[in-house]
Amino acid sequence: MPSSLAARSLRSVWHPCTQMKLHEAQPPVAIARAQGPWLEDVDGKRYLDAISSWWVNLFGHGHPHIKAALADQLERLDHVMLAGFTHAPVVELSERLGRLTGLGHAFYGSDGASATEIALKMSAHFWRNSGRPAKSRFVGLAGGYHGETVGALAVTDIAVFREAYAPLVRLAATVPSPDARSARAGESAADVARRSAAALEHWLAEHHEETAALIVEPLVQCAAGFAMHDPEYLRLARALCDRFEVHLVADEIATGFGRTGTLFAHQQAGILPDFICLSKGLTGGTMALSAVLTTDTVFEAFYDDEVARGFLHSHSYTGNPLACRAALATLEIFEQEDVLARNESLARSLDEALLPLSRHPRVRHARHLGMLWAWDVETQLPDFAARYHRHAMDHGVLLRPIGRTLYVMPPYVLDEPAVQWLAQGAQAALAATLAQEGAA
Ligand SMILES: *Cc1c(COP(=O)(O)O)cnc(C)c1O
């Protein structure tokens, strides 16, 4: 029986990333409250949020420090437009992000896709302001995901999100992904990185005159099914971008804020991108906010007496004070609680608890980086992901495979019972799903 909330939702709410007709068989789950890593539905059933509510939540739901910061901010200033005005939360956040990344100019949007749009527009406009308007195209990696607005779809190489809108999209070029799973016999992940970088070099040699930027998800292409690559690729890509005068955009929307073990994934390669896109974990999973960080060089190319040489992009909620305050509170937690070090020990206990999955006879390419785990399941079930999701929910765990790739991206606040709950639920759901193969 769907709750009445679920039934009303199906009449009035158009849910994201969803074929609504499938809800005839499986109504949406109405969530009443959440605390820490747990979601609770209207009937009181609890689910461990093992994918951080679509990759946004870092420190569990209702974290007291973020809540207090938001309540305090609400008393002072809810919102003011950011054109012609400024406020303490946006200034402090920009300064802090500048110190953390080395990129000292922050432009704000509300979602990840708008950050992609901002970075691409800024890059092309930089080249135009620099007297090279022909540099207006983009290149991305095969299987890349950078959001689903029409501009972002140009660099999102996932057919199911793009096909219906193909006539609307000015498609970017794609070069081979350095996905370590594509290693040939005897090749290491670093070898794959070098082989893929050679393909990038070949492409740039031919097309750099019309190319503004290369956009990459550093270390992990999450939406592609957690394709991981060696940091060597980022070092080589950085060098190639320098050589061919093409911007490097690091889309850290999913990989940022400790997911890969470092605060930002590109830091593991020791490189500095020209643009960094942030969202998702930026506010700890509480408010919609995105940011694009860039260099003095880019900023200065727009600084002029002529208005039209400025970056005239805007969103109504640009730099919303509440969202910026939530982001500041999130960064304070990183600093005060030594989160990255604490995550190392949490990752060890999760890794151990998840070992039976990694060693499961039907699992290929078990992989782990920082606080991310993924496994490719060998199965004939065409609807493996949907079935697995339902079984996991039955076992009190929110997991949503991508195709046949099962992954875990948990918030950083799991105690030992929660770790066990997650691992046991994930395993039980796999057994239950695979048991249906014969019947399917
Ligand atoms: C989720 C995601 C986006 C898009 O963010 P939205 O807030 O969903 O628009 C862009 N890039 C990457 C790498 C993402 O994972």
The ligand as a MOL file (V3000), in Angstrom:
LIG
                    3D

  0  0  0     0  0            999 V3000
M  V30 BEGIN CTAB
M  V30 COUNTS 15 15 0 0 0
M  V30 BEGIN ATOM
M  V30 1 C 25.9770 15.3620 -10.1760 0
M  V30 2 C 27.0580 15.8560 -11.0600 0
M  V30 3 C 26.8820 17.0040 -11.8430 0
M  V30 4 C 25.5830 17.7510 -11.9130 0
M  V30 5 O 25.1710 18.2950 -10.6910 0
M  V30 6 P 23.6290 18.6470 -10.4920 0
M  V30 7 O 23.5920 19.3710 -9.1910 0
M  V30 8 O 22.8970 17.3270 -10.4480 0
M  V30 9 O 23.2030 19.4730 -11.6390 0
M  V30 10 C 27.9440 17.4380 -12.6070 0
M  V30 11 N 29.1110 16.7840 -12.5990 0
M  V30 12 C 29.3250 15.6790 -11.8740 0
M  V30 13 C 30.6590 15.0130 -11.8920 0
M  V30 14 C 28.2900 15.1600 -11.0980 0
M  V30 15 O 28.4700 14.0180 -10.4210 0
M  V30 END ATOM
M  V30 BEGIN BOND
M  V30 1 1 1 2
M  V30 2 1 2 3
M  V30 3 2 2 14
M  V30 4 1 3 4
M  V30 5 2 3 10
M  V30 6 1 4 5
M  V30 7 1 5 6
M  V30 8 2 6 7
M  V30 9 1 6 8
M  V30 10 1 6 9
M  V30 11 1 10 11
M  V30 12 2 11 12
M  V30 13 1 12 13
M  V30 14 1 12 14
M  V30 15 1 14 15
M  V30 END BOND
M  V30 END CTAB
M  END
